[in-house]
């Protein structure tokens, strides 16, 4: 059986990677798991007491459980989840890795909170249309405790060195119009990952929520092709 761990991003929940997870779960003999990181998935205020160590521990437990059940392991990480995925790929017997807008570099947090709230709809989706999910994210960004941002920054600092230890096939997909994670993040990861089989795809029309944007079908197809090819 193939086990696939999908990891969402900071302040987010499994919805961020759900289109990819749902598509892969339709494959025969696949077990796809998308855990909710501690402090996430409900009110953003619950992040106040969450620590980066808890986020790391949660994905370690998840991959260990999949390892018990599956002979082949894949990991997909979005945004902050991409850095957690890199950490897991460097330390566990993972066979393939997919990084989606992985946050090796990121918008300055103070500037993020100053400028992003008023324009988050455009930066994430490229549209000004009303949408309940976008309203939810606006609320999350307003409520996110600054202590949680500090934990986010620590997680990036702690996990970033592990990318250079990755030697397995890796697919990096980055939205060129991402307003939160800059393109240089993808180039950095591509440069430091030591795998002989690695690929960087830049989606010209995609913003941060790359699994829900204009090119989501293309993103899903690229991931499926990469993971199902021998």
C-alpha positions in Angstrom: 0.0 0.0 0.0 1.1 3.6 -0.7 0.9 6.1 2.1 0.7 9.8 1.4 1.0 12.4 4.1 -0.4 15.9 3.1 0.5 18.8 5.4 -1.3 22.1 5.4 0.2 25.6 6.2 0.4 28.1 9.0 -3.1 29.3 10.3 -4.6 26.9 7.8 -6.3 23.5 7.8 -6.6 20.4 5.5 -8.8 22.4 3.1 -5.7 24.0 1.7 -4.5 20.7 0.2 -7.9 18.9 0.0 -8.2 18.9 -3.8 -4.8 17.1 -4.1 -5.6 14.7 -1.2 -9.1 13.8 -2.6 -7.7 13.1 -6.0 -4.9 10.9 -4.8 -7.3 9.0 -2.4 -9.2 7.8 -5.5 -6.1 5.6 -6.4 -6.3 1.9 -5.6 -4.3 0.9 -2.5 -3.5 4.5 -1.4 -3.9 5.7 2.2 -3.9 9.5 2.2 -3.7 11.3 5.5 -4.1 15.0 6.1 -3.8 15.8 9.8 -4.7 19.0 11.5 -1.7 20.6 13.1 -2.0 21.5 16.8 -3.8 24.9 17.3 -5.1 24.9 13.8 -8.4 24.1 12.2 -10.6 26.2 14.5 -10.3 29.7 15.9 -6.9 31.3 15.1 -6.7 32.3 18.8 -6.0 28.6 19.7 -2.6 29.1 18.0 -1.5 31.3 21.0 -0.5 28.3 23.1 0.7 26.1 20.2 4.5 25.5 19.7 6.5 24.6 16.7 7.7 21.5 18.5 4.1 20.3 18.6 3.7 20.8 14.9 6.9 18.8 14.3 5.8 16.1 16.6 2.4 15.9 14.9 3.9 15.2 11.5 6.4 12.7 13.0 3.6 10.7 14.5 1.6 10.9 11.3 4.5 9.5 9.1 5.3 6.8 11.7 1.7 5.6 11.6 1.7 5.5 7.8 5.0 3.7 7.9 3.4 0.9 9.9 0.7 0.4 7.3 2.4 1.2 4.0 5.4 0.0 2.1 5.8 3.2 0.1 5.7 6.7 1.6 5.0 10.0 -0.1 4.9 13.5 1.5 3.2 16.6 0.2 3.6 19.9 2.0 2.0 23.3 1.4 3.5 26.6 2.6 4.8 26.1 6.2 3.7 22.5 5.7 6.3 22.3 2.9 9.1 22.9 5.4 7.7 20.3 7.7 7.5 17.9 4.7 11.2 18.7 4.0 12.1 17.8 7.6 10.2 14.5 7.3 11.7 13.6 4.0 15.2 14.1 5.4 14.7 12.0 8.5 12.3 9.2 7.5 12.2 6.6 4.7 10.1 8.7 2.3 10.1 7.7 -1.3 9.0 11.0 -3.0 8.4 14.6 -1.9 6.2 17.3 -3.2 6.6 20.9 -2.1 3.8 23.5 -2.8 4.7 27.2 -2.2 7.0 25.9 0.5 7.9 28.8 2.9 11.7 28.6 3.0 11.4 32.4 2.5 8.4 34.4 3.4 7.0 37.9 3.6 8.3 39.9 6.7 5.8 39.1 9.4 5.3 42.7 10.6 4.8 43.9 7.1 2.6 40.9 6.5 0.2 41.9 9.3 0.4 45.6 8.3 -0.4 45.3 4.6 -1.9 41.9 4.0 -5.2 42.1 5.9 -6.7 44.7 3.6 -5.7 42.9 0.4 -5.6 39.3 1.4 -8.5 38.4 -1.0 -6.4 39.5 -4.0 -3.1 38.0 -2.8 -4.6 34.6 -2.1 -7.2 34.2 -4.9 -6.7 37.0 -7.4 -10.3 38.1 -7.1 -12.3 40.5 -5.1 -15.4 38.4 -5.1 -17.1 37.5 -1.9 -16.3 34.1 -0.6 -17.0 32.6 2.8 -13.6 30.8 2.8 -11.7 34.0 2.1 -13.7 35.7 4.8 -12.6 33.0 7.2 -8.9 33.6 6.2 -9.3 37.3 6.7 -10.6 36.7 10.2 -7.7 34.2 10.9 -5.1 36.7 9.9 -6.7 39.4 12.1 -6.8 37.1 15.1 -3.5 35.3 14.7 -1.5 35.9 17.9 2.0 37.3 17.3 3.3 34.6 19.6 2.2 32.1 17.0 4.1 34.0 14.3 7.2 33.7 16.4 6.6 29.9 16.5 6.3 29.9 12.7 9.6 31.7 12.3 11.3 29.3 14.7 9.9 26.4 12.7 11.3 27.7 9.5 14.7 28.4 11.1 14.8 24.9 12.5 13.6 23.0 9.5 15.3 24.9 6.7 18.7 23.1 7.0 17.1 19.7 6.4 16.4 20.5 2.8 20.1 20.0 2.0 19.8 16.4 3.3 17.0 15.4 0.9 18.2 12.9 -1.7 14.8 11.5 -2.9 12.9 12.5 -6.0 11.3 15.9 -5.4 8.8 18.0 -7.2 8.6 21.7 -6.3 5.6 23.7 -7.5 5.5 27.5 -6.9 2.9 30.1 -7.8 4.6 33.0 -9.5 1.9 35.4 -8.2 2.1 34.1 -4.6 1.9 37.2 -2.4 3.1 35.4 0.8 5.9 33.0 -0.3 8.2 34.6 -2.9 9.5 32.8 -5.9 13.1 32.8 -4.5 11.9 30.3 -1.9 11.3 27.7 -4.6 14.7 28.5 -6.3 16.5 28.2 -2.9 14.9 24.8 -2.2 15.7 23.5 -5.7 19.4 24.6 -5.3 20.0 23.1 -1.9 18.1 19.8 -2.3 20.7 17.2 -3.2 18.4 14.8 -5.1 19.5 13.8 -8.6 15.9 13.7 -9.6 14.3 17.1 -8.8 12.0 19.4 -10.8 10.8 23.0 -10.3 7.5 24.0 -11.9 6.4 27.7 -11.8 2.7 28.2 -12.2 2.3 31.6 -14.0 -1.2 32.3 -12.9 -1.2 30.8 -9.4 -1.2 32.6 -6.1 -0.7 31.3 -2.6 -3.7 28.9 -2.5 -2.3 27.0 -5.3 -4.5 24.0 -4.9 -7.6 26.2 -5.3 -6.5 28.7 -7.9 -6.8 29.0 -11.7 -4.3 26.3 -12.3 -5.4 23.8 -9.6 -6.2 21.1 -12.2 -2.8 21.4 -13.7 -1.1 21.3 -10.2 -3.1 18.1 -9.4 -2.2 16.5 -12.7 1.5 17.3 -12.2 1.5 15.8 -8.7 -0.3 12.7 -9.9 2.1 12.1 -12.8 5.1 12.6 -10.5 3.9 10.3 -7.8 2.6 7.5 -10.0 5.5 7.4 -12.4 8.1 4.7 -11.8 
